[in-house]
């Protein structure tokens, strides 16, 4: 596996940020057996193969049936009657060529299981689970059981008598800067107040860089007791030296050893049940007995309970009650037992996706020894998907039809299946979650009827790093549009799918495609997006057009789902403030104290030098109004932008920065190195000397302020040379000059470079806070700045400058191409600055994640989220109007954390005593019966008469349509909109959303919009 991590980081890149190299290497030694290749088994196999174990053997001695097609996405109608494992082998193998996949078509025997480190049973009897579970437990083989029946699922783990977990949660170890340490028993450590360390009681920590009380730097990790969000005690420090300043405290993760019971013993221990929906505690405990009773029923009758059979349900319930004489649960959920019996023949793709993803994650834990395993039982149900408040439907409507949807018809009936097929849904995003949703859509038949339709849009193209979790794509698809390839793949899964692929970004510019008519034709929308801005925009469109929205997202092993139901739940809503606070500019510029600060600084340097300045030069050359427009942004910004443009256009011989040769590029890079890592640091230390005190007598360089030191350039230092090579090549690129990686030739050029001398200045001001920076920015410019700006305006106005200038070639940062010098520059630039401030350097892998703003991702979380979203889709199509039927979900598969709860209702607000929610609005048909459009006065009168509200002002976006202007009352509403916006109303715009203010409640923060129809 170490080979895989080195050779094909492109394939595993997002997963590596979740698991890390060492865990991936451990996975690469594991051979896994997955028994059963129905829908649940293939879901587990898919995710395990994508994760990168050494080998996977899929076992099944059964043949494909119609019911299998409801959730087994690698089987086709042409496979009916053929072995499931054999039919799935080719497509499973194509998922990840780095994993050896084989099929076993004979029944399970002891000798077969003993060849594997992990064994997973699906579609198995309780007798087999007990027997093989004992065998695995006694031989140290990790044993997992997964099962689904209808809308219910079960998961069990046994990792043996002693299983060591090396990293319980997978989180980056917390660290904090130290403000003070008391010399006491116990000693109290106070951290700086710029960030909470997030430690908890019992955490072990280590110390480094402590000055004064240096004994702490050399001791073994110590256990802490939290005293406040910013302080903790560490034991006796009274015999240590006096603390002076500085220091970093870092969490030290500790391994733990777990012991598991074999399945036979664990069946009797209800304390081993992991809760996930605390509104269903009694149900989950009942399901533990009900699954055992179901095994007894099948063993006795040689079949599952008949669909909707009351007598079979009575028999199953009687067995559960018999089992409960031993268990003695306080409360049995008898309705859940009956529903399990009614639907046990069902096979549903969303349930298999969810339970299968959890089971695959447990396989990853077993192989990698990373993350906390399930201990030991997990039950899940979505019985709230079933029809509510209705009599039981006739048994015949649930009987098999000899179609690919038989497994779903067994749960919901044929009428619901027809309704699913009539749906018209819009999917935004065909990435990781989008691929999983499309798979589920194909399996459940969403939009697969004559009246149905799926429209998917995604403007991205397939990259190598997508293949590890976007399982509809293969290596030969790299470079192709995601939406088109995904649509083609699901048509192969279900030839009845009616799916249209678009490559449009969803934003205001695409409203001509996704306008009023488009949204009103939909039954619902699903969001598979990777950024908040797009989610907020789509949510607003759904609220405006009163359409339900399914939304989900992932971050490594963490995931969430949200269902938005018109008039029943709150919406996704406006963008929330980020929990990751932006790094203050003064910290980036002068006072970094973590590698994330230096990486962000390096990224800012990259964008400023190689993207923004070249773009500004090109704007200047093409746009005659560029200079005047830039001057309107304020003198400080104008001086920086215009100075950069002038310097980039003038060559080095005439006082500018434009190179004319490769030698000039190397010279520029060497001088830039001197400026950034020597001169600017010397200037900073001139302003704030190492021993400087604050006005209160405390050391200035303490707490989160690390005292820097300048660097001296050394051509034999690898990092120094890496900076020069990358910077020179990037600089040459923006001017169209070809460079080289040849270090020896670059060293020869460096020998001739004249590096200007530098003397620190006492007139330079360095900002200590954001407030200082903002105040200086808002001050009127001084005479020097004015003179500099006038000189620049004169220089840039010269006709000869433009006539002799050439366009530049801006660089967009691309993290995944190792040949383009982008990450070379970021890593070197960041680590040099880290060296300035004595911050530990970061390797390329971590640097790429932080600077590239990479979102860690793994296939298991993605599939689990999509499964939960599709369970909510069932409820939407079913038409549930009880908010308690729906679920929002938050989960972390690393630690088996699940919170499923009903969504929040929409907040109410009052206008003139009447209650409204975000779903309410005043619908106005702008065309009267004589086809003449309403005047603005007509609109005001209509609202007054119908709603007893007097409009005192009216807005369209930020434009004021009415604020007492009497002359506008006789104009049509659309004419007023055209006049104030100075633009035509696009033909696709069928509805204008107008925001009123009412005299009856003028200070109301929220008001229902006026939805003004133009047709």
N, C-alpha and C positions, 0 to 999 in steps of 0.2 A: 504493500500500500504506500510505502514511502516513495516508491517509484511513481505511482499514480499522482501523488501530491506534487512531485517535482515536474513530471512530464506533462500532466494535463490539469494544471491548476485552472485553466480556462473552463473546463467542464465542471469542476467542483468548487469554483471560486466562491459562490454565495454560501454554499454549505460549509466551507472551511471556516467562514466567519462565525458559524454556529457551533461547530464541533472542535475546530482546531486541528493542527497537523497530527499531534500525538494520538488523539482519539480516532482520527481517520486511519492512522497506521494500524491501530489495534483492530479496527473493523476489517482491515484488509487481510487479517489472518483467519477470519471466521467463515466457516461453512454452515449454511442455514438450510434446513428442510422445512418446507411449507406444504402441509397436507391438506388437500381439498382445493379444487380449482373452479368452484362456483364464484359468484360475484365477490364474496368476502375474501376468499383466498387470493384471487387475482389482484384485488386492491392491495392486499398486504405485500404480495410478491412485487408488484409494480414499484411500490415505495421503497422496499428493501433493496431491490436491484438498483434503483436510482441513487440510493445512499452510498453504495460503493463497498459492499462486503466482498469477500474473496469469491464465493460461489453460492449459488442458490439452486436447490433441487426442488422442483414442483412435483407433487405426487397426487395422482387421482386415478382410481380404477373404475370410474363411472363415465357414462356417455352423456353428451349434450342433449338437453330437453328444451322445449319451448320456454319453460320457466327460467332456465339459465340465461336466456337472452335479455331478460328484464334488467340484469345487473352485471353480467359478464361481458365487458366491453371488447374483449378480443375474440369472441365467438360470433359466428355468422349463421344464418339459416342453413347455409350449405354444410355446416358442421353437425347438424342434427344427427344423432346416432353415433357420432365419433367420440373418441376419448378426449376429455376436456384438457388434460395436461398436454397431450401431443398437439392439439389444435392451437394452444396458446403459446407454445414454445418459441416459435419464430419471432412473434411480435414482442414477447418478453425479452428475448435475447437482443433485439434491436434497440431496446431502451438504453442500454449501457454496454458497449462492446468491451469495457474494462472488467466486466463481471462474467464469470463462466456460469451459464444457465443450462440445466439439464432437466429431463422429464423422467419420472418413474411411474409406470402404469400398473404395477402389481400392488396388491394390498400391503399395508404397513406390517413390518415384522421387527422384532427387537434388534436384530443385527443391523438393519438399515439405520435405525435411530442412533445407534452407537457410533456412527461415522460423523456425526455433526456436533457442533458446539451449541447450536440453538435449534430447537424443534418447535414448530407452531402447528397446532391442530385446529382445523376448521371443519364444520360439517361432520362432527364425530359423535359417537355415543358416549354416555357417561362411563360405561364400563371401560372403553378404550382410554378415556381421559384418566381414569384411576390407574389402570395398568401401565400405560406409557408414562404417566406422571411419576409413579414410583420408580420405574426404570431410570428415568432421567435424573430424578432427585438423588438416587443412590450412586449415579455415575458422574455427577457434577455437570450435567447438561442443562442449560437454561431451557425452561419449559413454559410455553405460552398456549393458552386456549382462547380462541375467539369464536363467537357464535352470534348469529342474528336470526331472529324469527319475526317476520312482519315488521312492526314498528318498535321492536325491542332488541336490545343487544347486550352481550355479556363478554367480559374480558377477565382472564385470570393469569397471574404470573407466579412462577416459582423459580427463583434463581439460586436455590440450593441453601445448604447450611451456613455457608460463609460467602458472601458476595461483597467485594470491596468497591465502593463508589469513590472515585478519585476527585470528582467535582460535582457537588450536589445540585447546583443550579445553573452552572454555565455562565454566570455573570462575570464581567470584568471586576477584579478585586477593587474594592473601594479604597480611596486614599484621600488624605487631607493634609494641608499645611498646618504647622503648629504655631500657635500664638504664645503659649506659655506652658510650663510644667512646674508643678509645685514640688518642693522638697519636703515630703511628708509621708505619713503612713495612714491611709494609702496616698500615693502621689496622684494628683489630678492633672490631666492633660486637657488644655483648652485649645480648640482648633480655630483657625481664622473664620470670620463670619461671612466670607463670600460664597461658601457652599457648605451644605450639611454633609458630613461624612457618611451618614447612613449606616453606622455600625449598630449592632444589637448586642445584648448581654451574651457573654460566652464567646464572642468573636475573638480570634487570636490575631494579634497585630505585631508588626516589626517596625523598628525605627531606623531612620537614616538621616544623615546630614545635620543631626542635632549638635549645636555648638554649646559648650559649657558642660552640660550633663551628658558627656560623650559616652558614659558607660552604657546608655541605652542603645547606642549604635551597634553594640557587639553582643547583646543578649539574645537568647532564643526567643521565638514568638511568645508573647505574654497574653493571657486572657484578660479581657476588660469587662468592666461594669459601667453601663451607660448612666450618666448623671443628668444630662440634658442633651438637646439636639446637637450641641457643639462641644460637649465635654464628656470625659469618662475617666474612671480611676483604673490604675494598673498595678496596685500593690505598693510595697514599701520602697520609697525613693529617698528616705531620710539620710542614708549613708552615701548617697551619690553626690557628685559635684553640683555646684549651683548652676541652674539653667541660665544660659545667656540669650540665645536667639536661634531662629530657624528650625529646621527639621521637617521631616515628612513621616507620617504614620500610614502604613499600608496594611490592609487585610491580608492575612496568610490563610489560604484555604486549607482545610484539614480533611483528609479522607475519612470515611466511616465504613464500618463493616456491618452488613445486614444479614439477618437470618430469616429464611422463608420456610413455611410449612408445606409439605406435600399436599396435593389436591385433596386426598381423602381426609386429612385432618382439617384442612382449611375450610372444607364444606361446613363444618360444625361451628366455625368461629365467626360470628356476625360482627365482631369488632374489626374484622379485616375488610369490611365493605367501605369503599371510598365513595363518599357522597359527591354529587355534582349539581343537584338541583334541590335546594333545601325546602322547596315546596312539595317534594315528593319523597320524604324520608321513609314513610310507611310503604310507599310503592316499591322503592328499591329493595327494601328488606323482604317484601313479599315476592318480588321477582327472583330473589335468590332461591326461594323455595319453589317458585313456579317453574323455573328452568329444570330443577331436579325432578319435579313432578312430570314435566313434559317428556323427559328422558324415560321415565317409568311408563308413561302412556305409549310411547313409540315402541318400547321393548315388548310391551304386552300386546298391542294391537298391530304392530308391524306397519304402522302408518302414522302420519301426523293427524291431529284432529281435523275433522271435516270443516270446510269453510262455513262459518256462521252457524255451526251445529250447536244447539242448546244442550243436547244430551252429552256431547263430547265435552262441552264447557263445564257441565255439572260434574262429570267424572274427573276432570282435571282439578277443579276446585276441591273436590272431596279428598284427592290425594294431597293437595297443599295443606288442607286442614289436618290431615293425618300427620304430615311432617311437622306441623306446628305444635303438635302435642309435646314434641321434644324441644323444639326451639322456643315455644311460648312467646311469640310476638304479641305485644299488647294490642296491636291493630293490624288486621289483614286487609289489604286493598282487594276486595273480591271483584270489583269491576275490572281492575287491571288483569286479574287472572282470566276472567271471561274474555276480555279483549285479546289477550295473548292467544287463547284457544281459537277464537274466531279468525285470527289473522296469521296464525303460525305457518300456513302454507305460503304466505306472501314472501317475496324476495325483492327488496327495495334498494335501488342504487344509492340514494342519499344515506340511508342507515349503514350500508356496507362501506360507503366512503368514510363515514365518521369513525365507526368501530375499527375498520381496517387500517385507518391512519394511526389510531392510538396503538393498535397492535404492532404496526411497523415501527413506531417510535420506541416501543418496548424492546423490539429486536435490536434497534440501534443502541439502546442503553446496555443491553446484555453484551453486545459486541465491543462497545467502546469504553464501558465503565464510566461513562459520563452521564450526568443527570440522575435524579432520584427515581428508581423504578416504582411501579405500582405495587402496593402492598395491601391486599393481593387481589381483591375482587372489585370489579367495576361493572355497574349496571346502568343502562341508559334506555330511555323510552321517549317516544314522541307520540303517545297515544292521543294527545290533544289534537292531532291532525285529523282524527276520525270525525264523521258528521256529528253535529251536536243538535240536541233538541228534536231529533227526528225518530220515528219508529224504525226498527230494524228493517232494512231493505230485504226484498225477497232473495232467498238463497241462490236462485238461478242466475241473478244478475252478477254474481261473483264467480260463476263457474268458468273453467278454462275455455278459451275460444280457439286454441290452436294458433295464437299469435305471439309475437315477441313481447307483448305486455302482460302475459298471463300472470306473472309473479306480482304485478302491481294491481291487476284487476282483482286478484284474490283478496286484497286489502281494501280497496276503495270501490270496486264495482266497475262495470263497463260504462255506465253513464258518466262517471267522473273521468274515465279514460278519454272518452270522446270530448269532454270539456277541455281537458289538457291539450288535446290535439288541435283544438280551435284557437288556442291562445296566440296572441301576437306580442312578442317580447323584444325589447331592445337591450342588447348587452354591450356595455361600453368597456372595452379592454379585452384583449385576447392573450394576455400574459399568463402568469402562473395560475391565479384564481380563475381567469377567464377560460383557460383550457379545461380545468376541472369542472367548471359550470357547464361548458358545452358538452363534455362527456356525459354529465348527468342529464342535461336536456335531451340528448339523443336517446339515452336509455329509458327515460320516463315518457318520451314521445311528445315533449312540449313543442307545440307549433308544427307537428308533423302531419296534421290533417289538411284537407283541401283549403280550409279557411285560415289555417295557421301560418305563422311566419316567425323566423328568428332573424333579426338584423344585428350583426356584430360589426363594430368599428374599432380599429386600432391603427394608428399611423406608424407604428414601429416595425422594424424588420428583425428577423431572427438572428441572434448572436449565439456563439458557442456557449456562453455562460447560461443561456436560457435553458439548455437541454437537460440540465440536472433536475428541473422541477416542472418545466412546461412540456408535459409528456406527449403531447400531440405532435411535437416536432422531432425531426431526426437530423443527423449530421448533413445529409444531402439538402436539407431545407435552409441551411445557413444563408443569410442574405436575402431570403424571400419575405414577402409581407406576412406578418403574423396572422392577420384576419383571414387571408385567403387560404393559407395552409391549414389553419385550424378548421375552417369551414369544410375543406375537402376531407380532412381526417374524420370529422364526425358524420359526414355523408357516407363514408365507408362503414362506420359503425352501424348506422341506421339509414339505409337508402331512402327511407320515407321522409327524412328531414328536409324541410324547406327553409334554407338558410341563405342569406345574402350577406356578402362581405364588403365592408367599406374600409377606406383608409383615411378617414377624416378625424381631425382633432375635434373634441366636443368643446366649443367655446362660442362666444358671440359671433365669430366670423362664420360659423357653420350653421347659423340659424336659418339660412336659406334652404338647407337640406333638412334640418331637424327643427322645423317650425311648428306652428299651431296644428296644421292638418296632420303632420306626422305624429305628434304626441297624442292627439285625440284619437288616432287610429289604434293606439297601443292598449294592451291590457295591463302592462307593467314594465318596469325597468330594472335591470340588474347592473350594479356598479362593480367592476373589477379593476379599480384604479389604484395608482401608487402615489398619489399626491392629494393633499387636502384641498387645494384650490379647485381642482377638477371635480372633486366630490361635492364641494359646496355649490358649484355652478349647476351640476346635474340635479342636486337636491332641490335647488331653487326652481328649476324647470319642472320637476315633478310636482312640487307644491303648486306652482302656477297653473298646471294643467290637471291637478287633482289625480295623479297617478301614483300607485304604490311603488316603493323602491326597496330593493334588496341590496344591502351594502355589507362588504366584508373586507378585512385587511389582515396582514400578518407582519410580524417582526421577529425573525428567527423562529423560536418555538412558541412565541406568543401570537394569539389571534383574537379577533373579535368579529361579531356579526351584529347587524342591526336590520330590523324590518321597519319600514315606514308605511303606515296604513292611513290613507286619507280620513280625516275627522276622528281617528281613533287613537293615534300615537303622535308623539312629537316627531319632528323631522330631524335629519342629520344636523341641520342648523348652520349658522355662520361659523367661520373659522374660529376655533378656540385658540387662546394664547398658547404658544408652544411651551411644553414642560421643560424643553432643553433651552435654557436661557442663552441668548446670543452673547458671544464674548465681547466685553466692552472694548471699544477701539483703543483706549489708552493702554489696556492690557496687551493687545496685539502689538501696538507700536513700541511700547517701552518696557512692559512689566509682565512678560509671559512667565508662567510657573508650571506648565504641564506640556506634554508633547502635543496635545490637541491644539494648544495655542500656537505653537511653532508651525504646525502643519497648516492651520488656517492662515497664518501669516504668509507661508510659502505659496498657498493657493492664491491669495490676494496679489502677491508679487507676480505670479504667473499671469493672471488675468490682466493686471495693469500693464505689464511690459509687452506681452505678446498678443493680447486680444484687444483691449480697450484703446490703447494708443493707435495701433494700426487702423482700427475702425474709425477713430476720430479723424485720422489723416484722410481716409477715403471719403468720409462725409464732407470734409473741407474741400476736397478736390471736386466733388460732384455738386455740392449745394452752396449756392451763393449766399444764402442767409445763415450759414452755420455759425460764423463768428458772432453776429448780432444776437442770435438765439442763445449762444453759450454765455455771452455777457449778461444775459438776463437771469442766469442761475446764481449770481452772486460773484463778487470779485475774487474771493479765495478759490472757488471752484474754477472760474474762468481762467485764472492765472495758471492753475495746474494743467487744465486741459489744453489751452492754447500754447502754453510753454512746451508741452509734450509734442504738439503738432509741429511747432516751429523747429524744435530740436530734431525731430524725425525727418524733416524735409531737407535740412541743411547738412552737407557732408562734414566729416570730421575735420577736414582741412580748413573749413570756414567757420568753425565754432559750433557746429551741430553734432548730431549723433549718427547720421546716415553713413553706413559703411560702404565702401566701394570694392572691398576685397575680403577674402576669408581671413586674412591677417587682421583686418580691422575688427572683425567679429570676435576673434580671440582676444584682442586688446580690450574691446568693450567689456567682455565677460570678466577678464582679470580685474579691470578697474571697478566694475560693479561689485565683485567679491570684496575688494578693499573697502568700498563705501559701506557695504552692508555689515560686514563682520569685524571691521576694525574701526573705521572713522566714526560711524554712528554710535558705536559703543563707547569710544573715547569721548565723544561729545556728551553722551548721557552721563558718564562718570565725572565729566567736568562740571556739569550742572548739579549732580548729586554725588559727591565723593563717597567712597566706601564707608568712611567713619561719620558721615553726616547724621545729625540728630534732628528730630522733628521739633516744632515749637514747644512740645510738652516734655522734651528731654529724652525721648525714646529713640532707638536707632531707626533711621529712615529705611534702611535695607533690612527689613525683618518681616515676619509673617508671610504674606503671599508675595512680597517683593523680594525676588532673588537678585543679589548683587552680581552683575555680569562682569565678564572680562573680555578684552579684545583678543582676536586671533591673529596670528602671523602666518601669512601664506607660505605653504610648503609644497612644492610640486611633487614631492615624494609621498605626500599624504593622500590616500585614496579618495577620501571625501572631498578634499579641496579640488582635486583634479576632476572628479565627477561633476562638480558644480560647473567648472569652467567649460568642460566638454559639452554638457547639456545646454548651458546658457548660450554658448557661442553658436551651436547648431540651431537653436530656436531663434536666436537673433538673426542669423543668416537667413533662415526660412522666411521671416516676415519681410525681408528685403529681396527675396529671390536669389540668394547666394548659397551655393551648395557647400556643405561642410564635410566633416569626416570624424570618425571615432579614433583615428590613429593617434595614440597618446604621444608617441615619440616625436611626430611632426609638430604636434601642438606644443610640446615642451620647448622645441627649438624656437617657435614663435614667441613663447613667453619670455625667453631670455632677452628678447629685444624690446619688450613692452616697457614703456616709460610710465610708471605709476606716480601720479601727482602727489606731492607731499600734502599733509593735512595738519592744520592747527585748530584746536577747538575754539569756539567763539563764546564770549560771555553774553552776547545779545540773543542767543537762541533760547526760545521758551519751549519747555516740554510739559505737556499737559498731564496732570495727575489724575483727573477725574473726567467723566463724560460731561459733567456740567461745565467744567472749565473749557473744554473743547467746544461745546455748543455756544457758550457765551462769547468766546473769541471769534467764532464763526459769524455771530450775529452783529459784532461790532462793525462800525463803518471802517472801511479800509484806510490805511494811512497813506501819506504822500508817496512813500516808496512804492507801495503796491500800485497806486494809480499811475505812477510814472512807468512802471514795468508793463502795465497793461497797455498804456498808450504806445509804448515802443513796440510791443508785440503786434498790436493792431496795424501799425505802420509797416512792420516787416511782412505780415501776412497779406497786406493789401497790395504788395508788389506784384504786378502782372508777370514779371519774369520768374517769380517763385513757382506759380502754378504751371507756367508753360514748360518749365524744366523738370517739374516733379513727376514721379511715377507712383502709381498706386501701390499699396502695400498688401500683404497677405496675412490677415489676422488668423490666429490659431484658436480653435475651440478645444478646450481641454478634453482629452480622451484617455481614460485611465487604463483601458484594456489592451492597448497596442504597445507592446514592450519595445518596439523598434523606433518609436516616434520621439523619444527623449522627454516626454511629458512627465512621466513618473520619475525618470532619472533626475530631472530638475527638482521636483517636489521633495523627493527623499533627501537629496544632498542639501538643498536650501534649508529644509526644516532641521535636519540633524546638525548642520553648522550653527544655526541659531540656538539649538538646544545646547550645543557645546559652549556657546557664549554664556548661557545662563545655568550651566551645570545641571541640565535636565537630561535624564537618561534618553538615549537615542531610540528610535523605533525602526524596526526592519521594514522592508518593502511591503510585506503583506499587511501589516497594521497601518502603515502610511497610506496604502491604497484605499483601505476601508474608510479611514477618517477623511482624507483629502478628497477622495472620490465620492464621499457621501453615500457609500454603498449600504443598502439595506440588507442585512443578513437574511437568508431565506433557505428553507428546507421543504422538501416535497410533502412531508407528513402534515405539517401545519396547514399548508395550502389546501390539501385534499379534505382535511377535517373541516375547515372553514366553509368550503364549497358545499360539503354535505349538509351542514347545518343551515346554510342559506336555502338549499333546495327543500328542506323540511318546512321552512317558513313559506316557500313557494306553494307547497301543497295547501297550506292553510289559506293563502290568498286566493288560490283558484277555487278552493272549497267555499270561500265567501264568509269565513268566520268573522263575526262582528263582536265577539267578546275579547277584550284586550288580554284576559288571562290565558287565552289560547296561544298567544304569541310569545316568543322568547328572544331576548337579546342574550348574547353569550360573550364571555371573556374567559380565555383559557391560556394556560402555559403548560405545554406538554412536557417540558423539562422537569416539572415538579408535580405533575398531575393536579394542577390547580384548575378548577372549573367553577364558574359562576354563571348559571343560567337563571334568568329572572324575566318576569314580564316587563315589556317596555313601559316607558313613562308616558302618561297621557299628555296631550298638548297643553301648554300653559294657557290659562285664560287671562284676558285683559278686558277692561271696561271702557266703553265710549258712551258718554251720556247715559250711564246707568245700565246699558245693555252689555251682555257678555259675549265675547268673541274669542276665537283662537286663530292661529296662523292659517288654518284651512278656510277661514271665512273670507268672503269678498263680496263687493257689490257688483253683480253682473249687469252690464248695461248694453243693450243692442243699439249700436250707434246709428243704424239705418232705420228710419221710420217707415211706416206702411207705404208712403208715397215715394220711397227710395231716396228721399233727401236725407242728408246726414244731419245729425243733431248739431246745433250750435253750442258753444260753450255755455251760453245762458240756459239753453234747454237742459243741458246736463246738470247744471246746478239746481234747476227747478225740479228735475226728475228725482234727484237725491233728496231734496227737501220734502217732496210730496210722498215718496215711497218710504223713506227711512226717518223722516222728521229731523234731518240734520242739515245745518247750513254750512256750506263750504266757504271758508274764508281764504284759503290758499290751496293751490293744486300744483303738484310737481310731476314731471316725467323724467325719471332718473334724477340728474342734478339740475335739470332745466326747470325754471319757474314758468308754468303756464298761466297761472292767475294769482295775483296778489292785489286784487281790487281794481285792476285795469278795466274800466267800463267799456272801452272801445273794443275789447276782445270778445265781449259777450255775444256779438252778432256774427262772429266768424265760426265756421265749423271747427269742431275739436281737432280734426286732422290738419286743418290749415294753421291753427294756432301752434300745433306741434312742429309743423314744417318751419314756421316763422321763428320760433324760439331756438330750435336746434340747428337752423340754417342747413337742413338736409331733407331730402325726400324720404318718405316712409317706404321701405322696401316692399315690393309686391307680396312677398311671402308673409308679411306682418299682418296677421288677421286679428290680433288682440293687442291693445296697448294697456300696460299696467300703470295706472295713475295713482299717486299717493296724495290723499287729501288731508287737510287740517280743518277741523270743525270748530265753529264758534262756540258750540255747546261744551266742548272739552278741548280747548286749543293746546293745552300743555300735555296732552296724552302722548306717552312715548311710543305706543303701538296703536296703529289703526288698520282696519281692513282696507286693502287696496280696492280701487275701482277697476274692474276688468272690462275694458271698453272694447266691444266687438266692432270691427270695421266692415263686416259684411252683413 
